[in-house]
Structure formats: structure tokens, C-alpha cells
């Protein structure tokens, strides 16, 4: 298996861990399967090394991830502000998983900046910021969970992982590759998946827990969202907008719009898909693409965000009633690139 990191990086990591008694593990706002899976798995790996840890996230995560062993111990800042602050401020080492800048964790970023302890990044997003003392960053890879697998097996000196760790890692790798649809076209990915199955992962059960767990309202929201889809064949693009009123109609819960942005890419000829969801003070964007169309660049330039080549996120600061007009202006600027993809 290809070595992604140097001996010096691992030696530095082991040096930090040798003196660590209590660790904080932080992942990004609106945590997804990769964020929760990699954070829980890394916490369990540290436990095997006799190192205590707390996982802290800015806000709640989808119910369809609650089956992961250890997810019930995650501290959610919006629910337990003081507990989250204390966990970060009393840590003697902070691990930052699945985000590349402290700006991606909102209020937690400010709390982390106030600390003086080392910060270690484990992440697969492009262009990590200079916020970290040690970086394990490699953007061409499927997921942060895959990086945690590679680092964790190195630290534990074994590829035979306990089932609960393997399941959390499998969740991260599967969800961030879109159920193996993208970001997984290299042999090492499937070698790791095979090894996780050898560790006892029940693929069908986990797939069912994640993808076959819609509430009735979530399914109806998906149907409604698709009925609102705008297709722009002349720009090889499509987008969906959902207002707060739309969400309230279907008793919206955290994670209910997960994956909605992928559906327009099933339309023949569509290269770019966007999902716009109204929040209190901004419009949240999820962006996906096919081929070589770089949505990371688009998100950075126009939407205060970023991500990967084919998957990114961001936000618009205009009013909801103006977002379609603003969005279509931006899409038109990419007409040539979209048709050249």
C-alpha cells in the first residue's frame, strides 16, 4: 500500500501522543458520515493507546449516523456550550479532522485559536490553512476516514481492527465516496474496504442503516425538492432551491437534505448540480459535478467555500428571493468550461 506520509511525520505524531493525557477531536460544522465516522474511529484508536479523548462538533449530526458505536458520547456545542469549551480548553492536544481551516468550524475555531496546545490536522481537502502544527493532508484520497485507517493501523501496528472501529471507518469511506460512486478509482481503496470486511464489517447492514432510513417526511421532501428542480440544458446545469418555509412543511430534521444535490447529475448531459437551502442569515450551497469541472474553484471564487474537484460547499449572502437570479448569472459565466468537460 502506498505510503502517503513520511517517517518524520509519524515520529512527530508519536512524540505528541507520548506526552498527551487528554485529547480533543474536532470535526467540521454540519458533520457528515466521514466527519463522524473518522472522529469516532480515531477516538477509539486513541483509547486502544490508553489516551482519553473528547469529540466536539459545532452542531448536531443526522440521526442516520447515531448507530455508530461511540457517537452518543459526542459533545455538540449548540447543546452543551460549557462542556464543549471545557473539553477544548483542558486538552493538551487537539486533532482537527475533515476540515482544512479553523474557519470551517465556526465558533469552535475561535475557541481553538485561544488555546496554546499543538493542533494536528488529518484531512483530505485542498489547500490546508496554516492553522496546524502537524499536517496529515492528502486531497486525492477518498475520505478522512481512509487517512484515519492508514494512520491508525500504523499507530496500532496492526491491520486487524476491532469491529466498532472498522464500522466507523467503513461508514466514512462509503458515504464520502457516494457509496463507492466517486473518489474511489484506485486499488488501495478497495484493499482497505476488503480489510474492513475482514474485521467484521457487515456491509449490507450498514448500507441499510445509512441509505434506507428515510422518514416519511424526508422522502416527501425529496419528491418536493425534485419537483422544484430547475434544469438549464444550455449550461449543462441544474439546481434545486428550498426555503425555510419549504423545510418547515416537511418537519425538517438535521441531515434530511443529505444527498439531494446528487440527483440532478442523473440527468443525461448534466455536469453541474447545486442545492440551495435557506438558513437564518445565508443560503447554504452544496455543489457537485461530473468529470473535470472544478467546483472547488467555483465555491472559493463565488460562494465563500471550497472542497474537492467534484464536491464542494459554500454560501450565498443574498436574499432567498434573489438567489436564483444571482446563481444563474454565475452559472452562465462557466458555459464554455461546462460544455468542454
C-alpha positions as CSV (number, residue, x, y, z in Angstrom):
1,X,0.0,0.0,0.0
2,X,1.3,3.4,-0.9
3,X,2.9,5.4,1.9
4,X,1.3,8.9,1.9
5,X,3.3,10.4,4.8
6,X,6.9,10.4,5.9
7,X,8.6,8.6,8.8
8,X,9.3,12.1,10.3
9,X,5.6,12.9,10.3
10,X,4.8,9.7,12.1
11,X,7.6,10.2,14.6
12,X,6.4,13.7,15.3
13,X,2.8,12.3,15.8
14,X,4.1,9.6,18.2
15,X,6.1,12.3,20.1
16,X,2.9,14.4,20.6
17,X,0.9,11.3,21.7
18,X,3.5,10.2,24.2
19,X,3.0,13.3,26.3
20,X,-0.8,13.5,25.8
21,X,-3.1,12.6,28.6
22,X,-6.3,14.2,27.3
23,X,-7.1,14.9,23.6
24,X,-9.8,16.9,21.9
25,X,-11.0,15.7,18.5
26,X,-12.9,18.3,16.5
27,X,-14.6,18.0,13.1
28,X,-16.5,20.4,10.8
29,X,-19.8,22.2,11.1
30,X,-22.8,20.2,9.8
31,X,-20.9,16.9,10.3
32,X,-21.5,14.1,7.7
33,X,-20.7,10.4,7.6
34,X,-17.0,11.0,7.1
35,X,-16.7,13.6,9.8
36,X,-18.5,11.4,12.4
37,X,-17.0,8.1,11.3
38,X,-13.4,9.3,11.2
39,X,-13.7,11.2,14.5
40,X,-15.3,8.3,16.4
41,X,-12.8,5.8,14.9
42,X,-9.9,8.0,15.8
43,X,-11.2,8.4,19.4
44,X,-11.5,4.6,19.7
45,X,-7.9,4.2,18.3
46,X,-6.6,6.6,20.9
47,X,-8.4,4.6,23.6
48,X,-6.5,1.5,22.4
49,X,-3.4,3.6,23.1
50,X,-4.6,4.4,26.6
51,X,-5.3,8.1,25.6
52,X,-8.6,9.7,26.7
53,X,-10.4,11.9,24.2
54,X,-13.5,14.0,23.7
55,X,-15.1,14.6,20.3
56,X,-16.6,18.0,19.8
57,X,-18.8,19.3,17.0
58,X,-20.4,22.7,16.4
59,X,-23.9,21.4,15.7
60,X,-25.9,18.3,15.6
61,X,-25.5,15.5,13.1
62,X,-28.0,13.3,11.2
63,X,-30.0,10.7,13.0
64,X,-29.0,8.0,10.4
65,X,-25.4,8.2,11.9
66,X,-26.5,7.6,15.5
67,X,-25.9,3.8,15.2
68,X,-22.1,4.3,15.2
69,X,-20.7,3.0,18.4
70,X,-19.4,6.0,20.4
71,X,-21.5,8.6,18.6
72,X,-23.6,9.1,21.7
73,X,-20.6,10.4,23.5
74,X,-20.0,13.3,21.1
75,X,-20.3,16.8,22.6
76,X,-22.5,19.1,20.5
77,X,-21.6,22.8,21.1
78,X,-25.1,24.1,20.4
79,X,-26.5,21.7,23.1
80,X,-23.6,21.8,25.7
81,X,-21.6,25.0,25.2
82,X,-19.7,24.9,28.5
83,X,-18.9,21.2,28.3
84,X,-17.6,21.8,24.7
85,X,-15.5,24.8,25.8
86,X,-14.0,22.9,28.8
87,X,-13.1,19.8,26.6
88,X,-11.1,22.0,24.2
89,X,-9.5,24.3,26.8
90,X,-8.4,21.4,29.1
91,X,-7.0,19.3,26.2
92,X,-3.2,19.0,25.9
93,X,-3.5,18.1,22.2
94,X,-6.1,19.0,19.6
95,X,-6.9,16.9,16.5
96,X,-8.7,18.6,13.6
97,X,-10.4,16.0,11.3
98,X,-12.1,16.5,7.9
99,X,-11.7,20.3,7.5
100,X,-8.7,22.4,6.3
101,X,-9.1,25.7,8.1
102,X,-10.4,26.7,11.6
103,X,-12.9,29.0,9.8
104,X,-14.8,25.8,8.9
105,X,-15.7,25.1,12.5
106,X,-17.3,28.5,13.2
107,X,-17.4,29.3,17.0
108,X,-15.2,26.3,17.8
109,X,-12.5,27.9,15.6
110,X,-12.3,30.9,17.9
111,X,-12.1,28.7,21.0
112,X,-9.3,26.6,19.4
113,X,-7.4,29.8,18.5
114,X,-7.4,30.8,22.1
115,X,-5.5,27.6,23.1
116,X,-1.7,27.2,23.1
117,X,-1.5,23.4,22.7
118,X,-0.4,21.7,19.4
119,X,-3.0,21.2,16.7
120,X,-2.8,18.2,14.3
121,X,-4.7,18.1,11.1
122,X,-6.0,14.9,9.4
123,X,-7.9,15.9,6.3
124,X,-8.3,15.4,2.5
125,X,-9.4,18.8,1.4
126,X,-7.4,21.0,-1.0
127,X,-5.0,23.7,0.3
128,X,-5.0,23.4,4.1
129,X,-4.5,26.6,6.0
130,X,-1.5,27.4,8.2
131,X,-3.5,26.7,11.4
132,X,-1.8,23.5,12.4
133,X,1.4,22.3,13.9
134,X,1.4,19.0,12.1
135,X,-0.5,18.1,8.9
136,X,-1.6,14.7,7.6
137,X,-3.2,16.1,4.5
138,X,-3.7,14.3,1.2
139,X,-6.5,15.6,-1.1
140,X,-6.7,13.0,-3.9
141,X,-7.9,10.4,-1.4
142,X,-11.5,9.2,-0.8
143,X,-12.1,10.4,2.7
144,X,-10.6,11.4,6.0
145,X,-11.7,8.0,7.3
146,X,-9.3,6.4,4.9
147,X,-6.5,8.6,6.3
148,X,-7.5,7.6,9.8
149,X,-7.3,4.0,8.8
150,X,-3.8,4.4,7.4
151,X,-2.6,6.4,10.4
152,X,-4.5,4.2,12.9
153,X,-3.1,0.9,11.7
154,X,0.4,2.5,11.8
155,X,0.0,3.6,15.4
156,X,-1.6,0.3,16.5
157,X,0.9,-1.7,14.4
158,X,-1.9,-4.0,13.1
159,X,-4.4,-4.1,10.3
160,X,-6.8,-6.2,12.3
161,X,-9.0,-3.5,13.9
162,X,-11.9,-4.0,16.4
163,X,-15.2,-4.2,14.7
164,X,-16.5,-0.9,16.1
165,X,-13.5,1.0,14.7
166,X,-13.8,-0.8,11.3
167,X,-17.5,0.0,11.1
168,X,-16.9,3.7,11.8
169,X,-14.2,3.9,9.1
170,X,-16.3,2.0,6.6
171,X,-19.1,4.5,7.2
172,X,-16.8,7.4,6.4
173,X,-15.3,5.8,3.3
174,X,-18.6,4.7,1.9
175,X,-20.5,8.0,2.5
176,X,-17.7,10.3,1.2
177,X,-17.4,8.2,-2.0
178,X,-21.1,8.3,-2.6
179,X,-21.5,4.6,-1.9
180,X,-18.3,4.0,-4.0
181,X,-19.6,6.1,-6.9
182,X,-16.7,8.6,-6.9
183,X,-13.3,9.3,-5.4
184,X,-12.6,5.6,-5.2
185,X,-11.0,4.6,-8.5
186,X,-7.7,3.2,-7.2
187,X,-6.8,-0.2,-5.9
188,X,-5.8,0.8,-2.3
189,X,-9.3,2.0,-1.7
190,X,-10.8,-1.4,-2.2
191,X,-8.0,-3.2,-0.5
192,X,-8.8,-1.2,2.6
193,X,-12.6,-1.9,2.2
194,X,-11.8,-5.6,1.9
195,X,-9.7,-5.4,5.1
196,X,-12.5,-3.7,6.9
197,X,-14.9,-6.5,5.8
198,X,-12.3,-9.0,7.2
199,X,-12.6,-7.1,10.5
200,X,-16.2,-8.0,10.7
201,X,-18.0,-5.1,9.0
202,X,-21.4,-6.1,7.8
203,X,-21.7,-4.1,4.6
204,X,-25.4,-4.7,3.9
205,X,-26.5,-3.8,7.4
206,X,-24.5,-0.5,7.4
207,X,-25.7,0.4,3.9
208,X,-29.3,-0.2,5.1
209,X,-28.8,1.9,8.2
210,X,-27.5,4.8,6.2
211,X,-29.4,4.8,2.9
212,X,-32.7,3.0,3.8
213,X,-33.6,5.1,6.8
214,X,-35.7,7.9,5.4
215,X,-38.6,9.2,7.4
216,X,-41.8,9.6,5.5
217,X,-41.3,13.4,5.7
218,X,-37.8,13.2,4.3
219,X,-39.0,11.1,1.4
220,X,-41.8,13.6,0.7
221,X,-39.3,16.5,0.9
222,X,-37.1,14.8,-1.7
223,X,-40.0,14.5,-4.0
224,X,-40.9,18.1,-3.5
225,X,-37.3,19.2,-4.0
226,X,-37.1,17.3,-7.3
227,X,-40.4,18.9,-8.4
228,X,-38.8,22.3,-7.9
229,X,-35.6,21.4,-9.8
230,X,-34.6,23.9,-12.5
231,X,-32.7,22.4,-15.5
232,X,-30.5,24.6,-17.7
233,X,-29.6,22.2,-20.5
234,X,-27.8,25.0,-22.4
235,X,-25.4,25.3,-19.5
236,X,-25.3,21.5,-18.6
237,X,-26.5,22.5,-15.2
238,X,-29.4,22.0,-12.8
239,X,-30.3,23.3,-9.4
240,X,-32.8,23.0,-6.5
241,X,-33.8,25.7,-4.1
242,X,-35.5,25.1,-0.7
243,X,-36.8,27.9,1.5
244,X,-37.2,27.7,5.3
245,X,-41.0,27.6,4.6
246,X,-40.4,24.5,2.3
247,X,-38.4,22.8,5.0
248,X,-41.0,23.5,7.7
249,X,-43.7,22.0,5.6
250,X,-41.9,18.6,5.9
251,X,-40.8,18.9,9.6
252,X,-37.1,19.2,8.5
253,X,-34.6,17.4,10.6
254,X,-30.7,17.7,10.5
255,X,-29.5,15.6,7.6
256,X,-32.8,15.4,5.7
257,X,-31.4,17.1,2.6
258,X,-28.2,14.9,2.6
259,X,-27.6,13.6,-0.9
260,X,-30.3,15.6,-2.6
261,X,-27.7,17.5,-4.6
262,X,-26.6,14.3,-6.4
263,X,-29.9,13.6,-8.1
264,X,-29.8,16.1,-10.9
265,X,-26.5,14.5,-12.1
266,X,-28.5,11.5,-13.1
267,X,-30.0,13.6,-15.9
268,X,-28.3,13.0,-19.3
269,X,-26.0,15.9,-20.2
270,X,-25.9,17.5,-16.7
271,X,-22.4,18.3,-15.5
272,X,-23.2,20.7,-12.6
273,X,-25.7,20.4,-9.8
274,X,-26.4,22.8,-7.0
275,X,-28.7,22.6,-3.9
276,X,-29.6,25.9,-2.2
277,X,-31.1,25.8,1.2
278,X,-32.3,28.9,3.1
279,X,-30.8,29.4,6.5
280,X,-31.4,32.3,9.0
281,X,-28.7,34.6,7.7
282,X,-27.5,33.0,4.4
283,X,-28.2,30.5,1.7
284,X,-26.3,27.2,2.1
285,X,-25.0,25.7,-1.1
286,X,-24.0,22.1,-1.9
287,X,-22.3,21.7,-5.3
288,X,-21.5,18.6,-7.3
289,X,-20.1,18.0,-10.7
290,X,-19.1,15.4,-13.3
291,X,-15.7,14.9,-15.0
292,X,-13.1,17.7,-14.7
293,X,-15.4,20.6,-13.9
294,X,-13.8,22.1,-10.7
295,X,-16.5,23.0,-8.2
296,X,-13.8,23.7,-5.6
297,X,-12.7,26.7,-7.7
298,X,-16.3,27.8,-8.2
299,X,-17.1,27.6,-4.5
300,X,-13.9,29.5,-3.5
301,X,-14.4,32.3,-6.1
302,X,-18.2,32.9,-5.7
303,X,-19.6,31.2,-2.6
304,X,-17.2,31.7,0.3
305,X,-16.5,28.0,0.4
306,X,-14.5,25.2,-1.1
307,X,-14.0,21.4,-1.1
308,X,-12.9,18.9,-3.7
309,X,-12.8,18.8,-7.5
310,X,-16.3,17.3,-7.8
311,X,-17.8,18.1,-4.5
312,X,-17.8,21.4,-2.6
313,X,-19.9,23.7,-0.4
314,X,-20.4,27.3,0.3
315,X,-23.0,30.0,0.9
316,X,-24.7,33.0,-0.7
317,X,-25.4,36.1,1.3
318,X,-28.2,37.5,-0.9
319,X,-31.9,37.3,0.0
320,X,-33.6,34.0,-0.8
321,X,-35.9,35.6,-3.4
322,X,-32.8,36.8,-5.3
323,X,-30.7,33.7,-5.2
324,X,-31.9,32.1,-8.4
325,X,-31.1,35.2,-10.4
326,X,-27.7,35.5,-8.8
327,X,-26.9,31.9,-9.2
328,X,-27.8,31.8,-12.9
329,X,-25.6,34.8,-13.6
330,X,-22.7,32.8,-12.2
331,X,-23.5,29.6,-14.0
332,X,-23.6,31.5,-17.3
333,X,-20.0,32.6,-16.8
334,X,-19.0,28.9,-16.9
335,X,-20.8,28.0,-20.1
336,X,-17.6,27.1,-22.1
337,X,-16.0,25.1,-19.2
338,X,-19.2,23.2,-18.6
339,X,-19.5,22.2,-22.3
340,X,-15.8,21.4,-22.5
341,X,-16.0,18.9,-19.6
